[in-house]
């Protein structure tokens, strides 16, 4: 990852009344909006379902409990379910919704996006910025915007009530990249005044293939399916749910992810390296490192299997990694197994529903062409594509 010192503060712009808009009022969105407001940044919160934010709107803000146990009321500048009202005033758009909603959200936002706005996916999961940019351009948006993605979400947080949220732990460093990478400096300049934890990743292949949610979420949920259904998630997910046998499965998934990244010329972090970077958690193996992570203490398992750890992380994280592996000759047997089990549990074909190289317009590109695309936004790789795929890659940013 790269550090870019001396960045100007681009979060403020006289054209926009509100520096930050958070889209999504779930665990992460409420934590991010409340933290921004508490830091003194005028902040708006958007959620498509009015009932989900009714109490926040009535109170004018969110009750936030920080890691040290102190409680604060974070007053928001705007709480709305009107996407136009939210976007017309906002400079930086922090997207904190499940990545399974990225494409639909991009289409919803497209008519109202303006020159100079910056959209950051928290996180993009695997190839999120590529999908979001594709959807925005397909919807006819021609505004000069920056689209970026974070490798993971900044906080370990949970919503404790309609207008309450708790932050258990803030990660030490979060890589972030724009599409193309030459615009990463602009994205960092917009978010680091509020969150200095964000640092530059080389490009979105790094943020996408260092997606740790792909490793920690789906398999841990699937392999604890019986316990989740019997207890409604009344156990510590990352502690009690992680036995030595489960950890060995996660290590197999991690090796496949790292190998797929290598086929694209990316040196991906291992899960253990990431735990050390994000949480200062170390151990002799993944089981020990995860159990040594104090940030995971107290976090309960999903209360149901109808949870984003499956319906989001399988199609939007595991499927694109497996698809890239298939394209470049890497076996992903362990990943394929979890995708299949998740599909059986939900009665859904997640492989056909997920992000694939073909859907993203990357199926006919070489490794060199993909890297050129994410680093410079060069059009050269599109010249040899068939018409349908070339149309799918028309998202390339200026």
SEVO-619712 format. One record per residue: z, x, y of N, C-alpha, C in turn; residue in one letter. Coordinates in pm, whole numbers, padded with zeros to 5 digits, always signed. Atoms other than C-alpha are relative to their C-alpha. Layout:
# SEVO-619712
ZXYZXYZXYA/...
This chain:
# SEVO-619712
+00000+00084-00119+00000+00000+00000+00000+00088+00124X/+00013-00076-00123-00051+00104+00359+00094-00055+00106X/-00079+00041-00113+00176+00094+00662-00082+00025+00127X/+00079-00011-00122+00012+00031+00998+00094-00008+00121X/-00096+00001-00111+00248+00134+01279-00066-00040+00131X/+00048+00025-00134+00217+00026+01638-00088-00122+00015X/+00083+00119-00010+00062-00315+01579+00041-00083+00122X/-00034+00090-00110+00042-00541+01885+00044-00134-00055X/-00046+00133+00039+00210-00882+01870-00109-00101+00032X/+00106+00097-00020-00079-01120+01819+00043-00143-00034X/-00045+00135+00035+00137-01417+01717-00002-00090+00123X/+00001+00078-00123+00153-01527+02080-00141-00001+00059X/+00132+00017-00060-00162-01662+02240+00010-00117+00096X/-00016+00108-00098-00174-01870+02561-00074-00127-00036X/+00074+00121+00039-00420-02108+02396+00081-00090-00093X/-00075+00074+00100-00161-02217+02140+00145-00015+00043X/-00137+00028-00046+00171-02382+02225+00105+00043-00101X/-00096-00030+00107+00335-02304+01890-00048+00123-00077X/+00046-00121+00070+00319-01952+01742-00020-00019-00150X/+00004+00010+00146+00385-02055+01381+00003-00145-00047X/+00000+00127+00072+00296-02358+01171+00019+00031-00147X/-00021-00011+00144+00433-02384+00818-00055-00127-00065X/+00056+00113+00074+00233-02607+00584+00068-00007-00136X/-00071+00019+00126+00442-02745+00298+00149-00006+00021X/-00144+00019-00020+00798-02874+00285+00074+00002-00134X/-00072-00020+00125+00903-02759-00060+00104+00109+00015X/-00102-00106-00004+01148-02484-00152-00037+00110+00099X/+00042-00112-00083+00946-02212+00018-00030-00039+00143X/+00038+00042-00134+00805-02404+00313+00119-00028+00089X/-00120+00028-00080+01143-02529+00429+00075+00128+00034X/-00069-00126-00027+01295-02183+00395-00072+00080+00108X/+00077-00078-00098+01014-02019+00592+00008-00063+00139X/-00006+00068-00129+01013-02282+00868+00137+00016+00063X/-00135-00011-00054+01390-02273+00905+00031+00142+00044X/-00027-00140-00035+01404-01893+00907-00073+00038+00129X/+00075-00028-00123+01131-01869+01172+00069-00061+00121X/-00066+00069-00112+01306-02124+01392+00132+00067+00035X/-00128-00065-00025+01640-01953+01349-00017+00134+00070X/+00030-00126-00067+01480-01626+01461-00047-00020+00144X/+00037+00028-00138+01382-01799+01785-00148-00024+00024X/+00142+00026-00014+01013-01861+01717-00026-00151-00001X/+00038+00141+00006+00884-02207+01814-00085-00025-00124X/+00059+00018+00132+00785-02346+01476-00030-00147-00027X/+00036+00135+00044+00605-02653+01345+00001-00005-00151X/+00002+00022+00144+00629-02799+00995-00090-00118-00029X/+00089+00108+00043+00354-03004+00833+00018-00026-00148X/+00006+00041+00139+00369-03198+00509-00082-00127-00007X/+00092+00114+00006+00108-03449+00398+00071-00131-00029X/-00073+00121+00034+00368-03698+00270+00110-00024+00102X/-00101+00021-00105+00569-03846+00560+00142-00013-00053X/-00135+00021+00053+00862-03944+00340+00070+00131-00031X/-00058-00130+00037+00912-03582+00236+00067+00069+00117X/-00055-00065-00119+00990-03478+00594+00069-00098+00094X/-00057+00103-00089+01139-03801+00730+00137+00041+00053X/-00134-00037-00045+01495-03669+00742-00005+00125+00089X/+00015-00118-00087+01387-03334+00887-00044-00044+00139X/+00047+00050-00129+01203-03521+01161+00111-00072+00074X/-00109+00075-00064+01501-03747+01226+00106+00094+00058X/-00100-00096-00046+01735-03448+01257-00056+00099+00101X/+00063-00098-00088+01484-03232+01442+00004+00141-00054X/-00006-00133+00057+01533-02942+01205+00056+00000-00140X/-00040-00022+00138+01667-02800+00880+00132+00077-00003X/-00123-00076+00025+02011-02688+00763-00032+00114-00095X/+00035-00120+00076+01971-02333+00635+00125+00076-00039X/-00106-00088+00049+02213-02138+00418-00061+00136-00032X/+00054-00135+00019+02151-01763+00429+00067+00070-00117X/-00049-00076+00114+02218-01497+00168+00149+00031+00010X/-00141-00035-00018+02557-01415+00320+00091-00122-00005X/-00079+00121+00011+02672-01775+00278+00018-00076+00129X/-00014+00071-00127+02659-01865+00646-00103-00113+00010X/+00087+00116-00014+02505-02199+00741-00040-00016+00147X/+00053+00013-00134+02288-02265+01045-00091-00121+00007X/+00099+00106-00021+02086-02548+01192-00118+00060+00073X/+00121-00055-00057+01728-02444+01261-00083-00113+00061X/+00071+00108-00069+01562-02663+01522-00149+00030+00005X/+00144-00015+00003+01189-02716+01483-00064-00062+00123X/+00070+00052-00116+00943-02771+01766-00079-00127-00035X/+00082+00114+00039+00727-03019+01571+00013-00021-00151X/+00000+00038+00142+00754-03203+01237-00099-00114-00013X/+00109+00098-00001+00441-03395+01144-00070-00009-00134X/+00090+00018+00115+00218-03537+00871-00144-00018+00047X/+00133+00009-00059-00086-03532+01102-00057+00142+00008X/+00050-00137+00007-00290-03222+01019-00066+00043+00130X/+00064-00035-00127-00486-03235+01343+00107+00035+00104X/-00107-00027-00096-00167-03254+01551+00064+00135-00027X/-00062-00128+00036-00027-02958+01362-00090+00118+00034X/+00090-00115-00015-00334-02733+01377-00043+00025+00143X/+00052-00019-00134-00439-02792+01735+00092+00087+00085X/-00097-00072-00082-00122-02623+01864+00039+00136-00057X/-00057-00113+00072-00066-02343+01611-00089+00123+00002X/+00072-00128+00003-00166-01978+01628-00007+00056-00143X/-00007-00056+00134-00052-01862+01283+00038-00111-00097X/-00019+00110+00094-00074-02100+00987+00050+00059-00131X/-00064-00053+00119+00166-02013+00707-00006-00105-00109X/+00022+00099+00107+00054-02196+00392+00099+00027-00113X/-00104-00013+00103+00347-02251+00155-00004-00120-00093X/+00017+00107+00098+00207-02504-00091-00044+00062-00131X/+00051-00055+00126+00126-02458-00460-00147+00037+00011X/+00138-00048-00013-00197-02264-00497-00100-00098-00060X/+00089+00103+00052-00340-02555-00696-00048-00095+00108X/+00041+00084-00113-00362-02731-00358-00080+00075+00104X/+00067-00081-00103-00534-02446-00170-00138-00053+00036X/+00137+00043-00028-00889-02573-00205-00002-00132+00076X/-00006+00130-00069-00807-02933-00104+00056+00017+00142X/-00057-00023-00132-00593-02809+00185-00101+00065+00093X/+00102-00066-00081-00872-02583+00309-00102-00101+00051X/+00096+00104-00040-01110-02879+00314+00061-00091+00105X/-00070+00085-00097-00850-03087+00501+00009+00069+00136X/-00018-00075-00125-00796-02814+00761-00130+00032+00071X/+00126-00055-00051-01159-02714+00809-00047-00059+00133X/+00053+00054-00126-01255-02961+01087+00082+00038+00123X/-00090-00021-00114-00959-02855+01304+00035+00147+00024X/-00028-00142-00020-00948-02478+01265-00077+00054+00121X/+00055-00049-00126-01017-02281+01584-00010+00152+00000X/+00013-00144-00017-01131-01934+01683+00135+00061+00031X/-00123-00073-00029-00843-01688+01677+00118-00038-00086X/-00112+00036+00087-00625-01868+01426+00003+00089-00124X/-00021-00084+00117-00481-01680+01130+00069-00084-00106X/-00054+00075+00113-00419-01846+00793+00051+00100-00103X/-00058-00089+00100-00182-01672+00552+00052-00085-00116X/-00044+00070+00120-00134-01796+00196+00124+00070-00054X/-00129-00055+00047+00225-01749+00075+00039-00061-00134X/+00097-00107+00014+00123-01644-00184-00137-00057-00033X/+00133+00045+00040-00244-01657-00278-00012-00020-00149X/+00011-00010+00145-00166-01621-00649-00120+00090-00033X/+00110-00089+00035-00486-01482-00805-00130-00050+00063X/+00125+00029-00070-00796-01483-00579+00011-00122+00091X/-00021+00115-00086-00644-01746-00348-00077+00006+00130X/+00071-00011-00127-00793-01612-00026-00150-00021-00020X/+00141+00021+00029-01137-01606-00187-00030-00149-00014X/+00022+00144+00019-01104-01970-00295+00016-00076+00131X/-00026+00070-00126-00961-02083+00042-00117+00020+00096X/+00112-00029-00090-01236-01910+00239-00126-00073-00044X/+00116+00071+00054-01502-02055+00012+00006-00147+00037X/-00013+00143-00028-01366-02409+00059-00014-00031+00149X/+00011+00021-00145-01335-02375+00438-00145+00005+00045X/+00140-00014-00042-01695-02257+00477-00086-00110-00061X/+00074+00109+00063-01826-02513+00229+00018-00130+00077X/-00028+00120-00078-01661-02781+00443-00063+00004+00139X/+00073-00006-00125-01864-02661+00741+00070+00068+00114X/-00073-00068-00107-01604-02463+00937-00071+00130+00038X/+00064-00122-00048-01767-02194+01153+00090+00077+00095X/-00094-00068-00089-01456-02091+01349+00026+00142-00048X/-00032-00139+00031-01376-01719+01364+00149+00009-00029X/-00139-00004+00040-01051-01727+01170+00021+00117-00095X/-00038-00101+00098-00866-01471+00960+00071-00072-00114X/-00066+00055+00118-00768-01570+00606+00059+00117-00078X/-00070-00108+00070-00510-01355+00430+00090-00059-00108X/-00092+00046+00103-00283-01373+00130+00111+00103-00022X/-00113-00084+00038+00060-01238+00041+00004+00013-00151X/-00007-00023+00144+00124-01090-00300+00097-00097-00068X/-00100+00091+00054+00429-01311-00356+00071-00068+00117X/-00072+00067-00108+00663-01537-00160+00116+00088+00046X/-00100-00089-00059+00905-01360+00073+00141-00029-00050X/-00137+00039+00033+01216-01556-00026+00014-00047-00144X/-00045+00078+00115+01391-01657-00342+00085-00111+00059X/-00066+00108-00073+01491-01999-00212-00008-00129-00080X/-00001+00131+00063+01574-02352-00321+00040-00104+00102X/-00034+00115-00083+01581-02685-00141+00119-00071-00062X/-00121+00064+00050+01927-02841-00174+00014-00145+00043X/-00006+00136-00050+01852-03173-00007-00121-00027+00088X/+00118+00035-00080+01598-03356+00210-00020+00087+00122X/+00010-00083-00121+01676-03138+00512+00087+00125-00013X/-00084-00117+00025+01861-02848+00351-00075+00099-00088X/+00062-00103+00084+01749-02518+00201+00092+00121-00003X/-00080-00121+00016+01918-02205+00071-00090+00117-00032X/+00070-00125+00031+01777-01852+00077+00096+00087-00081X/-00083-00082+00086+01918-01656-00216-00021+00148+00026X/+00031-00142-00018+01740-01330-00147-00131+00013+00074X/+00124-00035-00069+01476-01183+00084-00053+00129-00059X/+00058-00119+00061+01239-00934-00076-00012+00112+00104X/+00002-00115-00090+01227-00585+00070-00136+00025+00063X/+00134-00029-00049+00851-00547+00104-00100-00089-00072X/+00102+00089+00055+00557-00783+00054-00138+00049+00045X/+00137-00038-00036+00199-00650+00042-00081-00123+00044X/+00083+00107-00056-00051-00859+00241-00138+00057+00029X/+00137-00044-00028-00430-00836+00272-00082-00117+00050X/+00095+00100-00049-00701-01024+00459-00130+00013-00076X/+00134-00001+00058-01046-01113+00334-00102-00009+00113X/-00003-00131+00064-01222-00884+00409+00115+00086+00052X/-00115-00084-00031-00969-00601+00426-00004+00059+00140X/+00006-00057-00135-01098-00475+00762+00070-00089+00102X/-00072+00088-00092-00917-00776+00918+00149-00009-00033X/-00142+00002+00035-00580-00705+00757+00088+00033+00119X/-00080-00037-00117-00458-00541+01077+00031-00121+00088X/-00022+00121-00081-00503-00871+01264+00104-00091-00063X/-00097+00087+00068-00310-01066+01002+00141+00057+00009X/-00132-00062-00009-00024-00816+00997+00058-00010+00140X/-00047+00007-00138-00002-00814+01375+00056-00138+00032X/-00045+00137-00026+00050-01191+01363+00131-00033-00070X/-00118+00041+00078+00324-01206+01099+00116+00097+00011X/-00111-00096+00000+00525-00884+01136+00101-00017+00114X/-00106+00023-00097+00698-00986+01462+00113-00086-00057X/-00101+00085+00062+00879-01247+01253+00049+00058-00132X/-00032-00049+00134+00868-01078+00912-00048+00144-00016X/+00041-00140+00012+00862-00697+00920-00014+00045-00145X/+00012-00037+00141+00875-00700+00539-00145+00007-00047X/+00139-00002+00043+00498-00752+00524-00064+00135+00033X/+00070-00127-00014+00295-00435+00471-00142-00017-00050X/+00142+00014+00033-00077-00378+00429-00027+00041-00144X/+00058-00036+00130-00231-00388+00083-00144+00043+00023X/+00138-00046-00021-00569-00219+00039-00101-00113+00011X/+00090+00115-00006-00747-00551-00025+00057-00113-00085X/-00054+00115+00071-00704-00895-00185-00007+00014-00151X/-00008-00026+00143-00778-00757-00531+00139+00051-00036X/-00135-00052+00025-00446-00574-00505+00103-00112+00007X/-00098+00108-00010-00248-00877-00383-00017-00100-00113X/+00026+00098+00106-00414-01100-00643+00040+00051-00138X/-00027-00053+00133-00376-00871-00942+00140+00059-00013X/-00143-00030+00003-00021-00773-00848+00082-00129+00010X/-00062+00132-00004+00064-01143-00874+00105-00011-00111X/-00104+00000+00101+00401-01136-01051+00038-00139-00047X/-00024+00136+00047+00429-01512-01067-00075-00027-00129X/+00078+00016+00123+00161-01493-01336+00078+00049-00121X/-00075-00059+00111+00396-01285-01549+00134-00070-00020X/-00137+00050+00012+00738-01434-01473+00011-00151-00019X/-00018+00145-00001+00671-01807-01440-00048-00074-00124X/+00048+00089+00107+00444-01965-01705+00061+00028-00137X/-00050-00031+00133+00557-01780-02017+00149-00032-00011X/-00144+00028+00003+00925-01809-01929+00026-00150-00010X/-00013+00145+00008+00879-02184-01883-00043-00051-00138X/+00052+00045+00130+00669-02236-02196+00095+00038-00113X/-00085-00047+00108+00900-02029-02416+00141-00059+00006X/-00127+00072-00012+01202-02225-02288-00021-00150+00005X/+00034+00142-00013+01033-02564-02319+00105-00091-00061X/-00100+00084+00064+01284-02708-02563+00130-00005+00078X/-00125-00006-00076+01582-02593-02360-00012-00075+00132X/+00021+00071-00126+01435-02727-02038+00005-00151-00023X/+00000+00145+00027+01373-03070-02191+00138-00049-00041X/-00132+00044+00046+01719-03083-02351+00106+00003+00109X/-00105-00017-00102+01916-02969-02046-00046-00039+00140X/+00058+00025-00131+01686-03075-01760+00015+00122+00091X/+00000-00125-00075+01687-02711-01655+00136+00050+00041X/-00136-00039-00039+02065-02668-01640+00039+00134-00064X/-00035-00136+00040+02067-02295-01708-00068+00096+00097X/+00056-00099-00091+01992-01977-01516-00133+00050-00058X/+00135-00019+00052+01618-01938-01554-00029+00144-00035X/+00037-00140+00019+01573-01563-01512+00107+00080-00074X/-00110-00071+00067+01904-01471-01677+00017-00053-00142X/-00022+00059+00133+01986-01708-01963-00132-00030-00071X/+00129+00030+00061+01619-01797-02017-00075+00123-00047X/+00069-00124+00035+01519-01431-02056+00077+00073-00109X/-00056-00074+00113+01613-01305-02403-00086+00124-00025X/+00084-00117+00030+01489-00972-02542-00137-00037-00056X/+00129+00040+00056+01216-01152-02740-00093-00055+00106X/+00081+00056-00108+01096-01347-02436-00048+00113+00091X/+00038-00113-00087+01096-01025-02231-00115+00079-00062X/+00110-00073+00064+00868-00861-02490-00133-00073+00020X/+00122+00076-00028+00615-01142-02442-00045+00025+00144X/+00033-00026-00140+00631-01092-02065-00059+00140+00017X/+00054-00137-00008+00570-00719-02114-00144+00006-00052X/+00138+00004+00052+00258-00795-02322-00094-00061+00104X/+00081+00060-00107+00126-01024-02047-00022+00100+00112X/+00008-00095-00111+00200-00755-01792-00098+00112-00031X/+00094-00107+00037+00008-00488-01984-00144-00049+00013X/+00136+00053-00012-00298-00714-01998-00041-00014+00145X/+00032+00013-00143-00279-00788-01624-00034+00137+00060X/+00022-00134-00053-00256-00417-01541-00134+00056-00050X/+00126-00050+00055-00553-00342-01771-00119-00069+00065X/+00107+00071-00071-00769-00613-01612-00017+00059+00140X/+00008-00061-00133-00684-00467-01271-00072+00134-00006X/+00064-00131+00014-00789-00123-01393-00150-00013-00018X/+00144+00019+00020-01127-00263-01498-00071-00027+00132X/+00055+00022-00133-01178-00355-01131+00030+00117+00094X/-00029-00119-00080-01071-00012-01012+00130-00008+00076X/-00127+00019-00069-00722-00127-00910+00113+00057-00083X/-00121-00048+00066-00402+00056-00996+00110-00101+00032X/-00098+00106-00023-00173-00246-01031+00141+00051-00030X/-00140-00029+00031+00205-00223-01021+00038-00067-00132X/-00059+00067+00114+00388-00292-01344+00109-00094+00050X/-00105+00093-00039+00643-00572-01338+00129+00074+00033X/-00122-00077-00029+00923-00316-01351-00011+00073+00133X/+00019-00066-00130+00777-00122-01057+00016-00100+00113X/-00010+00103-00104+00750-00445-00860+00145-00042+00022X/-00141+00038-00015+01113-00542-00929+00077+00106+00079X/-00064-00107-00076+01220-00203-00796-00039-00007+00147X/+00047+00007-00139+01004-00238-00482+00058-00121+00073X/-00036+00124-00068+01094-00600-00405+00150-00022+00007X/-00142+00035+00010+01458-00613-00512+00093+00118-00024X/-00080-00116+00040+01577-00258-00588+00065-00022-00136X/-00052+00028+00134+01626-00380-00946-00071+00089-00100X/+00057-00093+00096+01574-00120-01218+00063-00021-00137X/-00053+00008+00136+01627-00090-01592-00088+00076-00096X/+00074-00074+00100+01515+00080-01910-00121-00076-00050X/+00113+00085+00038+01285-00213-01988+00001-00123+00089X/+00011+00118-00088+01179-00543-01830+00120-00091-00016X/-00119+00084+00023+01467-00732-01989+00117+00049+00085X/-00113-00057-00074+01722-00498-01834-00022-00007+00150X/+00029+00003-00144+01550-00480-01495+00016-00140+00057X/-00013+00137-00050+01530-00858-01458+00146-00045+00001X/-00142+00035+00003+01894-00899-01560+00079+00075+00107X/-00068-00075-00106+01990-00635-01303-00037-00048+00140X/+00045+00050-00130+01821-00830-01022+00097-00108+00049X/-00097+00097-00051+02097-01001-00824-00068-00119+00069X/+00072+00109-00065+01832-01208-00645-00033-00114-00093X/+00028+00105+00096+01773-01403-00965+00126-00075-00045X/-00124+00063+00043+02139-01486-01018+00015-00138+00065X/-00028+00134-00052+02215-01858-00981-00122-00089+00011X/+00120+00083-00010+01853-01978-00980-00019-00076-00131X/+00010+00084+00117+01826-02270-01218-00145-00011-00048X/+00133+00022+00058+01534-02340-01450-00061-00126+00057X/+00063+00126-00041+01279-02610-01366+00066-00118-00072X/-00065+00115+00064+01431-02954-01434-00091-00074-00097X/+00098+00068+00084+01114-03067-01611-00116+00095-00026X/+00119-00080+00028+00804-02918-01770-00117-00039+00089X/+00101+00037-00099+00595-03106-01513+00029+00077+00128X/-00045-00090-00106+00647-02811-01283-00113+00096+00036X/+00106-00088-00049+00432-02578-01075-00007+00131-00077X/+00006-00123+00080+00527-02287-01299-00103-00013-00112X/+00108+00022+00095+00280-02446-01541-00124-00049+00072X/+00122+00060-00055+00043-02669-01342-00061+00081+00113X/+00057-00090-00100+00002-02407-01068-00032+00137-00059X/+00013-00140+00039+00057-02068-01226-00094+00023-00117X/+00094-00021+00110-00148-02122-01539-00144-00002+00050X/+00141+00000-00042-00480-02233-01381-00031+00093+00117X/+00026-00076-00121-00440-02038-01056+00043+00146-00008X/-00044-00139+00016-00283-01717-01187-00051+00061-00131X/+00038-00056+00129-00338-01664-01559-00149-00016-00030X/+00141+00024+00032-00684-01823-01595-00092+00098+00073X/+00091-00096-00064-00851-01607-01326+00016+00143-00050X/-00016-00134+00057-00697-01291-01473-00076+00009-00132X/+00072+00001+00128-00831-01386-01817-00150-00006+00022X/+00142+00011-00028-01168-01478-01667-00058+00135+00044X/+00044-00134-00041-01196-01138-01497-00001+00094-00119X/-00003-00083+00119-01094-00973-01823-00120-00024-00089X/+00116+00032+00082-01366-01155-02010-00128+00058+00059X/+00121-00050-00065-01627-01053-01752-00014+00151-00015X/+00007-00146+00000-01534-00685-01768+00052+00062-00130X/-00022-00054+00133-01457-00650-02138+00143+00038-00033X/-00141-00027+00027-01075-00657-02141+00058-00115-00082X/-00065+00102+00082-00888-00842-02416+00126-00053+00070X/-00119+00062-00059-00629-01090-02285+00060-00099-00100X/-00047+00088+00108-00496-01229-02614+00134-00066+00033X/-00131+00058-00032-00138-01279-02490-00014-00104+00111X/+00023+00095-00108-00252-01447-02168-00068-00125-00054X/+00070+00114+00059-00491-01668-02365+00096-00089-00079X/-00097+00077+00079-00202-01774-02590+00086-00088+00090X/-00083+00079-00091+00016-01886-02298-00082-00111+00065X/+00087+00104-00057-00278-02071-02141-00019-00113-00101X/+00020+00101+00104-00339-02250-02470+00126-00083-00022X/-00126+00072+00019+00028-02342-02520+00029-00093+00118X/-00022+00084-00119+00057-02470-02162-00094-00120-00001X/+00097+00109+00007-00257-02677-02211+00044-00104-00102X/-00051+00093+00100-00108-02831-02526+00121-00078+00052X/-00120+00066-00052+00223-02907-02355-00036-00111+00099X/+00038+00097-00103+00051-03089-02067-00119-00087-00038X/+00118+00077+00038-00246-03226-02258-00114+00018+00098X/+00099-00031-00104-00471-03056-02006-00072+00130-00035X/+00076-00123+00024-00748-02800-02046+00006+00086+00126X/-00018-00080-00120-00622-02550-01792-00107+00107+00017X/+00105-00100-00014-00896-02302-01872-00119-00056+00078X/+00114+00059-00071-01165-02542-01751+00038-00043+00142X/-00044+00044-00133-00955-02655-01451+00032+00116+00093X/-00050-00110-00079-00857-02310-01335-00106+00073+00080X/+00089-00088-00074-01006-02052-01104-00067+00096-00098X/+00075-00093+00084-01278-01866-01289-00092+00082+00088X/+00092-00085-00075-01511-01591-01180-00124-00079+00041X/+00118+00080-00033-01798-01841-01193+00028-00094+00116X/-00033+00093-00108-01624-02096-00971+00016+00071+00134X/-00021-00076-00123-01541-01827-00718-00127+00072+00046X/+00125-00064-00038-01902-01705-00709-00004+00148-00030X/-00009-00144+00030-01811-01369-00863-00061+00037-00134X/+00040-00025+00138-01962-01406-01210-00117+00097-00011X/+00119-00085+00008-02287-01223-01134+00014+00130+00079X/-00021-00121-00079-02133-00945-00928+00053+00114-00085X/-00057-00119+00063-02064-00592-01046+00134+00032+00065X/-00126-00044-00058-01732-00425-00985-00022+00056+00140X/+00027-00060-00131-01885-00231-00696-00030-00107+00105X/+00032+00108-00095-02020-00548-00536+00124-00082+00035X/-00123+00073-00028-01686-00727-00568+00088+00081+00095X/-00082-00084-00088-01505-00435-00409-00058+00006+00141X/+00063+00002-00131-01757-00425-00125+00029-00131+00072X/-00027+00132-00057-01706-00796-00070+00140-00009+00057X/-00138+00017-00046-01327-00778-00044+00040+00102+00105X/-00037-00103-00097-01321-00462+00164-00076-00014+00131X/+00081+00003-00121-01607-00510+00410-00066-00135+00027X/+00069+00127-00018-01746-00860+00355-00150+00016-00001X/+00143-00030-00003-02088-00709+00292-00079-00102-00082X/+00083+00100+00066-02365-00946+00190-00091+00058-00109X/+00102-00061+00086-02557-00697-00021+00006-00050-00143X/-00013+00045+00138-02419-00821-00352-00064-00134-00025X/+00054+00134+00019-02558-01170-00293-00151+00000-00021X/+00146+00000+00002-02920-01059-00286-00057-00021-00139X/+00051+00011+00136-02953-01052-00665+00056-00121-00074X/-00061+00115+00066-02761-01374-00734-00098-00114-00012X/+00077+00123+00009-02913-01694-00857+00040-00093+00112X/-00025+00088-00114-02932-01974-00600+00134-00070-00005X/-00128+00071+00002-02628-02176-00722+00118+00092+00029X/-00112-00089-00023-02398-01874-00726-00004+00057+00140X/+00010-00049-00137-02531-01739-00399+00058-00101+00096X/-00059+00103-00086-02439-02072-00241+00150+00001-00007X/-00145-00002+00017-02090-02041-00384+00065+00117+00071X/-00058-00114-00067-02044-01703-00218-00026+00001+00150X/+00035+00005-00142-02146-01821+00128+00121+00002+00091X/-00121-00003-00081-01783-01800+00242+00018+00131+00072X/-00030-00133-00052-01811-01434+00337+00022-00002+00151X/-00044+00009-00139-01635-01383+00666-00071+00105+00086X/+00067-00098-00089-01775-01203+00971+00076+00131+00005X/
